[in-house]
Amino acid sequence: MTNETPDHPTDSHPTPPADSVLRITVESDDDFHERTTDKLAKIEAGETAPQDHVKSFATAAQVRRVLTDKRLELIEETMRDPPESITALADRLDRAVSDVHDDLELLADERIIQLDRNGRCVQPTVPYKRIHIDITLPRTPPADDRQAPA
């Protein structure tokens, strides 16, 4: 996680286009490297690389640790009706402001939401039109079917 300055929580991260989609996925380091290498090769070849926004986690367990039911509720409510402040969102969801603040900070660190200064308030926003969560679980053959080491 990163520490952002409290005055400008998301200054170091550009805002994605409003019609963009965030894809949250489980992806091995090798798959991430391959996807990134392919994208760079397209750019070097003069092709237009897809402007996808992908947040990858190494395991489904990591996704579950970040995207708890309460945090998904924060994301959905913020997308549905952007609140004017963290306090307004906490009141709307009948949650403690400190808990909502902590959850939003974690989601901002993961670049899933943004926290924008609006006067004296910090306003949570979701800079994506949609968020697609894609978790693929690999099929592992039963222990009897695996080859024994030589």
N, C-alpha and C positions, 0 to 999 in steps of 0.2 A: 504494500500500500504506500501511497505517496502522501506527503504532507503538503497541503496547499496553503497559501497565505489566507488568513481569514477575511481580508478585505476583498480579495478577488479570487474566490475558490477555484475557478476553472480557467483563468487567464492562459495557462500554459497548454490548454487543449482546445484546438479549433472546434467550432460548432459544426456538426455535420449538416448537409443540406436537409431542409425540413421534410422532404419526401423520401429520405433514406430509411433503410431497414437495417436493424442490428440483428445479426445472427449470433446466438450464443450456442457454443458447441463444445463437445468433448473431442479433443484432438491430441494425439501424441506429439511429442517434440519433433519426431521425424516427419509426421504429416504437416505440422505447422511449417517446418523448414521447406518441405517440398512445395506447399502452396505459395509461400513467399518467394521461393526461387522461380517458380513458374510465372508469377506475377511480374517479377523483375525482368525475366527473359522477354515477356511480351512488351514491356516498356522499352527495353533496349532494341527490340526489333521494330520499334515504331508503331506497334499496335496500341490501341487504347485498352489499358488494363481496367478490369471491372472495379468500380468504386464501391466495393462492398465494405461493410463495417462488420468485422468479426471479433468476437470476444471468445477466446478459447480457454478451456480448462483442461487439465491433464486427465481428470477422472470425473465420473458422475458424482462422486461424493463431494468433490470440491464445488460443483455446481449447486448441490443441495445445501452446502454450508453457506454459500452466498445468497442463493435465491430461496430463502425460507418463505413460508406462507405469508408471514407478516411483511416481508420485504416485497414480495410479489404484489401484495395488496397496496403497498405504497406506490409502486410503479404504476399499477393499473389506475389507481385513483388520480395520480398526477397526470397520466395520459388523458384520462376521461375529462377531468376538470382541473386544470393547473391551479394550484393554490397560490395565494399571495405571499404566504410565509410558511415556515416550518410549523409555527404555532397553529396557524389556521388548519394545516393538514392534520396535525395531531388532534386538534379539537374535533375535526370532521370524523376522524376514525376512532375517537374516544380512547386515545393512547397517551401516555406520558410524553411530554415534549422532549425530554432527555433521551428516551428510547427511540423516538422517531428521528431525532437529530443524529444519534449514533448510527442508526440504520441508513439514513441518507448519506452520511459521510462515507460509510463503507461502499455504498452503491456508486457514489461519486468517484471514490478511489478506483473502483473497477471500471469507470467510464461508462456506466450504464445510464446514469442520470447526470444532470448538471446542477450545481448550486450557484445561482446568480445573485449578486448583490442588487437589491432594489431599495435604495434609500437605506434605512436602518435594518431592513429585513433581508433575510436570505430566502430567495424563492427557488424551490425545486422545480426543475423542468426535465422533461424527457425529450431529447433532441431527435427523436426518431418517429417516423410515421407508424412503424410497427416494430415489434420485437419478436423474433422467431427463435424458439428454443429447440435445438436439435441434439438429442442424445441418442447415439447409436451404441448399443451394447453388443460387443462381439460374441459370437457363438464359440464356446470352448468345447472341444470334444470331451466326452466322458473319460475319466482317468484310464479305463480299460482300453480305450481306442488309441491312446497316445503311444507313440513308440518309446520303448525303454531306451535310456542312454546306452551307448555302446561302451 
